[in-house]
C-alpha cells in the first residue's frame, strides 16, 4: 500500500523559489559530505549523489524536508514517498526501510531532518489558538504532507543560522517552534498531536514503544508491556499495530536485528556475540531471522557492506 505521491507536484511560484533557496543553503552548508550533524540541536543535513540501496534504520520523531530529489520509506507494507513538494513526518521511533530514489552528481539529493522535541509540541498544543484535525482511525505514526511556502521559509531561516553561530542559542528554538506550528496546522500533524497528548491512546502506546526501545535486549511479555501503557492487552495490540504497522514482538525483533548489524559492522563483533548481546538466546535462531530480514547470513552481509565494490548503502541508524 502506498501513501504519498509518486512524483513531485508543482509548487507555487513562491514555494518553488524558497525550495531552490533551501537547496542552495543545504548544499553550501554540507559541502561534499554526505551527512552533517549541525550545531543546531536536532538538525541534520543529508546529501546523496546517486540512488541508494534500500537500508534498514530507525526514524525518531522528526520532520524530513527534501529540497532536491526524492526518497521512499517503507513502514511495514506501507510506502511513503516524499520529495520536493512533500515532507515526511514521523511521530514515534519507527523501524523502517529507506531508499533515496532520485539523485545524481549534477543534482544531488538534499534533505534536512529535524528531530522533534515532544515538550515543544505539547507547549504549542497548550495554546488554544492552534486547531488540529483528529487523526484518522488506525492511521500510522508516519505521514506525508504538502511542503508549503511558509514551511520552506522557516526551514531556510533555520539553515541560515548556521552562518551566524552566535544567533543559534536564541533564534533556533523560535524557528523550530514555528516549524512545529506549521506542521501541526497540516492534516499530517494530526497523529503527532495525538501522540503528544497525555492520556490519548496514541500517547499511551508511545510509552510502550519507548519501553521496548530502551529494553529491546530484555525478554518481552506483552502483559507487562500493557501495564506500562495502562491498557488492556488486546487494546495495546490494536493501537501498537496501527501506529507501527507491526506487533510489539516484531518491533522488538527489528530493533534487535538492526542493533546487532550495527555492532558487527562498527565494532567488529562476530555473529554469535552480537546475537547474545541484543537478547537472542539461540545463535541459530538469530542467523535465520537475520537472513530473512537482511537477505543473507550475518557475516556475509557484513563482508558485503565492507566491500569497496558494494553499492552505496544508507546509514543503519536514524538519518
C-alpha positions in Angstrom: 0.0 0.0 0.0 1.3 3.4 -0.9 1.0 6.6 1.0 2.2 9.8 -0.7 2.7 10.8 -4.3 4.7 9.0 -7.0 6.1 12.2 -8.4 6.7 15.8 -7.3 3.6 18.0 -7.5 4.0 21.5 -9.0 4.9 24.0 -6.3 3.6 27.6 -6.3 5.9 30.3 -7.5 6.9 31.4 -4.0 7.3 27.8 -2.7 9.4 26.9 -5.7 11.7 29.9 -5.1 12.1 29.0 -1.5 12.8 25.4 -2.3 15.6 26.4 -4.6 16.9 28.7 -1.8 16.8 25.9 0.7 18.7 23.5 -1.7 21.3 26.2 -2.1 21.8 26.7 1.6 21.9 23.0 2.3 24.4 22.4 -0.5 26.6 25.3 0.8 26.4 24.1 4.5 27.2 20.4 3.8 29.8 20.8 1.1 31.0 17.4 -0.3 30.0 15.5 2.8 27.1 13.0 2.8 25.8 14.0 6.3 26.3 16.9 8.7 25.0 16.8 12.3 24.8 20.6 12.7 25.4 22.9 15.7 21.6 23.5 15.8 20.1 21.0 18.3 18.3 18.2 16.4 19.1 19.4 12.9 20.9 17.1 10.4 21.6 17.7 6.8 21.9 14.9 4.2 23.4 14.8 0.7 23.5 11.9 -1.7 24.9 11.9 -5.3 23.1 8.7 -6.5 20.2 6.4 -5.8 20.8 4.2 -2.8 20.4 0.5 -2.0 17.4 0.1 0.4 18.6 0.1 4.0 17.0 -0.6 7.4 17.1 2.0 10.1 15.0 3.7 12.8 13.5 7.1 12.5 13.0 9.1 15.6 10.1 11.6 16.0 11.2 14.0 13.2 10.4 16.1 10.2 12.2 15.5 6.9 12.0 18.2 4.2 13.5 17.5 0.8 15.0 20.4 -1.0 16.1 18.3 -4.0 15.4 14.7 -5.1 13.1 12.0 -3.9 13.1 9.3 -1.3 10.9 6.4 -0.2 10.4 4.9 3.2 8.7 1.6 3.9 6.9 1.1 7.2 5.7 -2.5 7.2 3.7 -2.8 4.0 3.0 0.9 3.6 5.2 3.0 1.4 5.7 6.7 1.9 7.3 8.8 -0.9 8.5 12.3 -0.1 10.1 14.8 -2.4 10.4 18.5 -3.3 6.7 19.0 -2.6 6.0 16.6 0.2 7.6 16.4 3.7 7.7 13.3 5.9 6.6 13.5 9.5 7.4 10.7 11.9 5.7 10.9 15.3 7.3 7.8 17.1 10.5 5.8 16.9 9.8 3.6 13.9 11.9 0.8 12.3 11.8 1.5 8.5 13.5 0.6 5.2 14.7 3.8 3.5 15.9 4.4 -0.1 17.0 7.6 -1.9 15.3 7.2 -5.3 16.4 10.3 -7.3 19.9 11.8 -7.0 22.9 12.5 -9.2 26.2 14.3 -9.2 24.7 17.2 -11.1 21.5 17.2 -8.9 22.2 15.6 -5.6 19.5 14.6 -3.1 19.4 17.3 -0.4 17.4 17.0 2.7 17.1 18.3 6.2 15.9 16.3 9.1 14.8 18.0 12.3 14.3 15.9 15.5 11.0 16.9 17.2 11.0 17.6 20.9 7.7 16.5 22.4 8.0 19.2 25.1 7.8 21.8 22.3 4.9 20.1 20.7 3.0 20.0 23.9 3.8 23.6 24.6 2.3 24.7 21.3 -0.7 22.4 21.8 -1.4 24.0 25.1 -2.4 27.2 23.3 -6.0 27.1 22.2 -5.4 29.1 19.1 -3.9 26.0 17.3 -6.7 23.9 15.9 -5.7 20.4 14.7 -7.8 17.9 13.0 -8.4 14.5 14.7 -6.1 11.7 13.4 -7.9 9.2 11.2 -8.7 5.9 12.9 -5.8 3.4 12.7 -3.5 5.8 10.9 0.2 5.1 11.4 2.6 7.3 13.2 4.1 8.4 9.9 2.6 10.7 7.3 3.5 12.9 4.3 2.1 16.4 3.8 2.4 19.3 1.4 5.5 21.4 1.9 4.2 25.0 1.8 6.0 28.2 1.1 5.7 29.1 4.8 7.4 25.8 5.8 10.1 26.2 3.2 10.7 29.8 4.5 11.1 28.6 8.1 13.5 25.8 7.1 15.6 28.3 5.1 15.9 30.6 8.1 16.9 27.7 10.3 19.7 26.5 8.0 20.8 30.2 7.5 21.5 30.3 11.3 24.5 28.0 10.6 26.2 31.1 9.1 25.5 33.0 12.3 26.5 30.7 15.2 26.0 33.4 17.8 22.3 33.6 17.0 21.7 29.8 17.3 21.0 29.6 21.1 18.3 32.3 20.9 16.8 32.0 17.5 16.9 28.3 16.7 14.3 27.5 19.3 11.9 30.2 18.0 12.2 28.9 14.4 11.7 25.3 15.5 8.5 26.3 17.3 7.4 27.9 14.0 8.1 24.8 12.1 6.2 22.6 14.6 3.4 25.2 14.4 3.3 24.8 10.6 3.1 21.0 10.6 0.5 20.9 13.4 -1.7 23.0 11.1 -1.3 20.5 8.3 -3.5 17.3 8.2 -0.4 15.2 8.5 0.1 16.7 12.0 -3.0 15.0 13.5 -1.2 11.9 14.6 1.7 14.0 16.1 -0.9 15.8 18.2 -2.4 12.5 19.4 1.0 11.1 20.4 1.9 14.2 22.3 -1.5 14.5 24.1 -1.2 12.9 27.6 -3.9 10.3 28.2 -4.6 9.7 24.5 -4.4 6.1 23.4 -1.6 7.0 21.0 0.3 8.6 23.9 -0.1 5.5 26.0 1.1 3.3 23.1 4.1 5.6 22.7 5.1 4.7 26.3 5.1 1.1 25.4 7.2 1.8 22.3 9.7 3.8 24.3 10.0 1.0 26.8 10.8 -1.6 24.1 13.4 0.8 22.6 15.1 1.2 25.9 14.9 -2.5 26.8 15.0 -4.3 23.5 17.6 -6.9 24.7 15.3 -8.0 27.6 12.6 -10.7 27.4 9.3 -9.2 26.3 6.0 -10.1 27.9 3.1 -8.3 26.3 1.1 -8.4 29.6 3.9 -6.4 31.3 4.0 -4.0 28.3 0.3 -3.4 28.6 0.8 -2.4 32.2 3.4 0.1 31.1 0.9 1.6 28.7 -2.0 1.4 31.1 -4.1 -0.5 28.6 -5.6 -3.9 28.1 -3.5 -6.4 26.0 -5.9 -6.5 23.1 -6.2 -2.7 23.0 -2.5 -2.3 23.1 -2.0 -4.8 20.3 -4.6 -2.9 18.2 -3.1 0.5 18.7 0.5 -0.7 18.5 -0.1 -2.3 15.1 -2.0 0.8 13.9 0.9 3.1 14.8 3.9 1.0 13.8 2.5 -1.5 11.2 3.8 -4.3 13.3 3.2 -6.2 16.6 5.3 -5.5 19.7 7.3 -8.7 19.2 8.0 -7.8 15.5 9.0 -4.3 16.6 11.4 -5.7 19.2 12.9 -8.1 16.6 13.6 -5.4 14.1 15.3 -3.3 16.8 17.4 -6.3 17.9 18.5 -7.2 14.3 19.4 -3.6 13.5 21.4 -3.2 16.7 23.2 -6.5 16.0 24.1 -5.4 12.5 25.4 -2.1 13.8 27.6 -3.9 16.4 29.1 -6.3 13.8 29.7 -3.5 11.3 31.0 -0.8 13.6 32.5 -2.7 16.5 33.7 -5.9 14.8 31.6 -8.4 16.8 31.1 -11.9 15.5 27.6 -13.0 14.8 27.2 -15.1 18.0 28.4 -12.4 20.2 26.2 -9.8 18.6 23.2 -12.1 18.9 23.6 -12.7 22.6 24.3 -9.0 23.2 21.0 -7.9 21.7 19.0 -10.5 23.6 18.9 -13.7 21.5 19.4 -17.0 23.4 19.9 -19.0 20.2 22.6 -18.2 17.6 20.8 -20.4 15.0 17.5 -18.5 15.5 19.4 -15.2 15.1 21.0 -16.4 11.9 17.7 -17.5 10.5 15.9 -14.2 11.4 18.8 -12.1 10.2 19.0 -13.8 6.9 15.2 -13.4 6.4 15.3 -9.7 7.2 18.6 -8.6 5.5 18.6 -11.1 2.7 21.8 -13.0 3.6 23.6 -14.6 6.6 25.2 -12.1 9.1 28.9 -12.3 8.3 28.3 -12.5 4.6 26.1 -9.4 4.9 28.8 -7.6 6.9 31.5 -8.5 4.3 29.3 -7.2 1.5 28.8 -3.9 3.4 32.5 -3.5 3.9 33.4 -4.4 0.3 34.8 -1.4 -1.7 32.7 -2.5 -4.6 29.5 -2.6 -2.6 26.7 -0.3 -3.9 26.0 2.8 -1.8 24.1 2.0 1.4 22.4 4.4 3.7 23.4 4.5 7.3 21.7 1.9 9.5 20.8 4.5 12.2 18.3 7.4 12.2 19.1 9.8 9.4 
